[in-house]
Amino acid sequence: MQYCSHCQVRIRGNKRNCPLCGNILPGHDGAYDQQEIYPVVPPFYERHLALRIMIFTSVVALVVSFVVYALFPSSINWPVFALFGLISMWLSLIIVIKKRHHITKNIMWQVTILSFLSVIWDWGTGWRGWSLDFVVPILFVSAMFVLYVTAKIMKLRARDYITYFLLDGLLGIIPVIFLLFDWIHVLYPSVISVAVSIIFLSAILIFQGENIKAELAKRMHI
């Protein structure tokens, strides 16, 4: 059996990389290919009944929106809004499926996508500023607490979440730009986001400083 000193686990077969951390395993001579312990199961999402139902529902919603708009014209282009809504839903769903094995990365992707989509929705509805006033700062602050709670509940190691904690903390400071350029009408969500982010980053640097150094050293070595 091979042994991964980083994960401290023993691995069956003759593998080049650890299936958990991806590091090169010692003692791999390259004489023969990696032996698969378990059979490779192809993804089955495209055949899943729920996915087919969602595709059918999306098509029906889009067609109905065009029919209603054609029969009852209005100043609001409802088919465009329906299309944006469906795109937002499917984009979020794709990210959830792709990143389903990495919870912290999934959270960061969702926050980034939802922030971007909220700005687009705000712009598409005449730009009332609600995306920058409320949605973006609230998403950043919420992500900090969700990441922390997720790490504690799942008992993740620092190397599994520290990068995303730092990234979310830096994203939470972005609303200071909204304040400096007077892009917002409601101040307190952005002020809270910036304050919480600074406290969040300070806590990480103080209490996880050694883990951050070790992670950076490891990445530079690789």
N, C-alpha and C positions, 0 to 999 in steps of 0.2 A: 504493500500500500504506500502511496505517496503521502507526503505530509506538507501542509501549508503552514509555515511559521507565522504568517500574518493573521490568518483566521483561526489558527490552532485547531485544525481539524484534519482527519485522515481521509484520503480520497481513493476510491477504487479505480482500477484501470491504470492505463498509462496516458495521462493527460499532459498537455503542454502548459495549460493555464488553469488556475483554480476557478471552478465554476461559481464561487461566491464573490471573490474580489477581483478576479481577472489577472492576478500576478502570475508571472512565470514560475512554475514549480521546479524545485531543485531535483536533480537526478534524472531529468528527461533527456534521453539520449537520441531521440528522433528516429530510432530504428524502425518503429512501426507507428501507425496512425493511432489516434485516440480511440479508445474503446467506449462506446456508448453503453451506459448501464441501463438506461431506460429508453424505450422506443420514442422516436420523434413523432409527436402528434401535430399534424398541420392545424392551423387556425381554422375555426369553423364559424366565424362571425357572419360570413356572407351567406351561410346556409341556415342561420338561426331564424326561427319563426318570428321572434320579437323584432329583429332587424328588418325583416320583410314587411311586417306590419307598419313599422315606422316609415319605411320608404313609401309604401302605398299611401299612408296618411299624409305625408309631406306632399306627394303629387296631387292628391285630392284637395288639400288646403290651397295649394297654389292655383289650381284650375278654378276652384270656387271663387277665389279672390278676383281673378280676371273676369269671370262671368258676372259677379256682382258689380264690379267696377264698370263693365260694359253696359249693364242694364240700368244702373243707378250712378251715373257720373257724379263726381264730387271734386272739390279742390284738393283733396288728399289722395295721393296715388297709393291706394291700399295694396295693389299687387306688388309694388316695390317694397313696401314695409313687410309684407308676407315673405317675400323672397329674402330680405335681409334677416328676418327672424329665423327662417329655416336654415340659412347659411350659418348663423350664429349657433343654432342648436347642433347642427352636424359637425361643425368645427370643434365645438366643445366635446362632443361625443367621441370624435376621432382621437382627440388628445387623451381622453380618459382611457380609451382602449389601448392606445400605443404606450402610455406611461403607467399602466395599471400595476406593474410590479414595483414601481418606485413612487411611493406616496408623496414624499416631500417634493420631488420634481413635478409630479402631477399638480400639486397645489400651486406651485409657482407658475406653471404654464396656464392654469385656469385664471389666476389673478391677472397675468399679462394679457391674455386674450379678452377677458371680460372688460378690463380697463380700456383696451383699444376699441372694442365693439361699442361700449357706452359712449365714447367720444363720437364715433361714427353715427350712432343713433341720435345723439344730441344735435349734431350738425345736420342730419337729414330731416329733423323735425323743426328746423328753424333756429337752432342754437340759442337755447335758453340758459345754458351754463350749468345745468344740474349735474352733468357728468363730472366736471371739475370741482364743483361746489361740494358734492356729496359722494358720488359713486367711487371715484378713484381713491380719495383719502380713506374712505371706509373700507374698501377692499384691501388696501395695504395694511391697515391696522388689524383687520380681521385675520389676514394671512399670518401675521406674527403670532397671534394667540393660537390659531389653528396649528401652525407648525410646532409650537412649543407643546401643546397638548398632545398632538400626534406622536412627537418624539418620546414623551413621557409614557403614554399608554402603550406604545409598541416597544418601548425600552430600546430605542435605537442608539447605536454608538455615535460618538461625536463626529466621526469621519463620514457617517451616513447623512448627516443633516447640516453640518457647520457651514458648508458653502452656500446652501440655500437660505440659511438664517442671515448670513452676511448680505446676500443679494437682496433679500426682502427688506432688510434694514436700510440699505442704500436706496431702494425704490421708495421707501416711506419718506425719504427726505426730499423727493422730487417736488411735492406740493409747495416747498419754499419758493420755487420758481413762480408758481401761481400767485403767491403773495407779493413777490418783488415786482412783477409786471402787472399787478392789479387785474388779473384775469378772472377773479372770482368775486362774488357778491356776498357769500357767507364765509366768514373767516374761520370759525371754530373747528370744523372738520380738518382743514389743512393744518392748523396750528397744532391740534392734537396729534395728527399723523407725524408731523416733524418732531414733536416732543417725545412721543413714544418711540420713534425710530432711534433718536439719539440715545435715549435710555437703554433701548434694546441692544444697540451696537456696543455701548459702554459695558453692559453686563457680559456680552459675549467676549469682548476683548479682555476683560478682567478675569473672568472665571474660566474661559476656554482658551486663553492665550497659548498655553502649551500645546493643546490639540491643534490649534491653527498652525503653529510653527511646524509641528510634525507632519501635518497634511501637506503644507506647502513644500517642505523638504522632500517628501515622498514624490510629489508630482514633478519637482525639478529633477529628482534622481531618475524617474521613469523617462 
